[in-house]
Amino acid sequence: MPTGQINPAQIQIRLITPQDSIPAITRLLHRAYAKQVAMGLRPLAGRQDDAMTAQRAACSECILAVAPASEGAQILGVILFEEQEAASFPTFFLRPEVCHFAQFGVDPDAQGKGVGRMLLQAVEERAIARGATELACSMAEPDRDLYDFYIKRGYRHVEYWQWPYTNYRSCILSKTLPARQ
Ligand SMILES: CC(C)(COP(=O)(O)OP(=O)(O)OC[C@H]1O[C@@H](n2cnc3c(N)ncnc32)[C@H](O)[C@@H]1OP(=O)(O)O)[C@@H](O)C(=O)NCCC(=O)NCCS
């Protein structure tokens, strides 16, 4: 497991490769979302199996945060950019100027060290490169700490959405992006 010794400057942010362990990502997500599960919520990332983790990675640009080899090259975090799903999307996601991210999680042992910030920056850069002016996500409405996390990072609430596979209402949040240079 990651330790407190990890230097954020050495963390690699990169796309998933066939060599990366899908079970390691599933375990990370279950650990990261355990707080919401303990609240009685049923986020998909908190209970999905390896087949679902692999499917979601294949239907998106799956970006990983990986510790340096000297620290064991563990996967510390994951985020999906522009995941395509069978479920209907929130109306806001369908707007042409909007990109979105999902399944955002950092191993609890590595949280609070800026790994989440790096993953968010990676998806923001991808969205800007595509010419998007908004970057949106969906989050569990009852998780008010998480809501505050996003508001502090420049996101705002744009609408509510009910996904068919969760037992809570979601807040759709979005951040206005700087224009592409
Ligand atoms: C949200 C998450 C990805 C952030 O990752 P991280 O690596 O800890 O983020 P950073 O280190 O870049 O940022 C740490 C900051 O966020 C705050 N923070 C981290 N997780 C938080 C959470 N779940 N709720 C509220 N604040 C949180 C920290 O207090 C810290 O605040 P500060 O910058 O004001 O000091 C991580 O907490 C996580 O995996 N959460 C569980 C899964 C989840 O809810 N994902 C989002 C689904 S939409």
The ligand as a Gaussian input file, in Angstrom:
#p B3LYP/6-31G(d) Opt

LIG

0 1
 C      -12.090000      13.147000      -3.972000
 C      -10.705000      12.473000      -4.007000
 C      -10.503000      11.805000      -5.347000
 C       -9.650000      13.572000      -3.803000
 O       -8.382000      12.967000      -3.861000
 P       -7.125000      13.553000      -3.016000
 O       -5.916000      12.967000      -3.625000
 O       -7.335000      13.382000      -1.564000
 O       -7.243000      15.101000      -3.365000
 P       -6.115000      16.200000      -3.145000
 O       -5.022000      15.668000      -2.273000
 O       -5.751000      16.754000      -4.452000
 O       -6.939000      17.279000      -2.378000
 C       -7.014000      17.197000      -0.992000
 C       -8.016000      18.203000      -0.545000
 O       -9.335000      17.704000      -0.767000
 C       -9.959000      17.492000       0.476000
 N      -10.666000      16.252000       0.286000
 C      -10.183000      15.124000      -0.186000
 N      -11.155000      14.209000      -0.264000
 C      -12.273000      14.802000       0.179000
 C      -13.602000      14.368000       0.353000
 N      -13.988000      13.120000       0.069000
 N      -14.478000      15.237000       0.811000
 C      -14.086000      16.482000       1.120000
 N      -12.857000      16.948000       0.985000
 C      -11.955000      16.104000       0.524000
 C       -8.856000      17.472000       1.474000
 O       -9.292000      17.840000       2.735000
 C       -7.912000      18.510000       0.876000
 O       -8.430000      19.807000       1.086000
 P       -7.493000      21.101000       0.990000
 O       -6.900000      21.125000      -0.403000
 O       -8.416000      22.228000       1.219000
 O       -6.463000      20.924000       2.044000
 C      -10.560000      11.438000      -2.860000
 O      -10.871000      12.038000      -1.645000
 C      -11.425000      10.210000      -3.030000
 O      -11.019000       9.215000      -3.625000
 N      -12.649000      10.262000      -2.457000
 C      -13.548000       9.112000      -2.446000
 C      -14.170000       8.825000      -3.793000
 C      -15.002000       9.975000      -4.295000
 O      -15.853000      10.484000      -3.606000
 N      -14.722000      10.384000      -5.550000
 C      -15.424000      11.446000      -6.241000
 C      -16.642000      10.950000      -6.892000
 S      -17.500000      12.236000      -7.785000

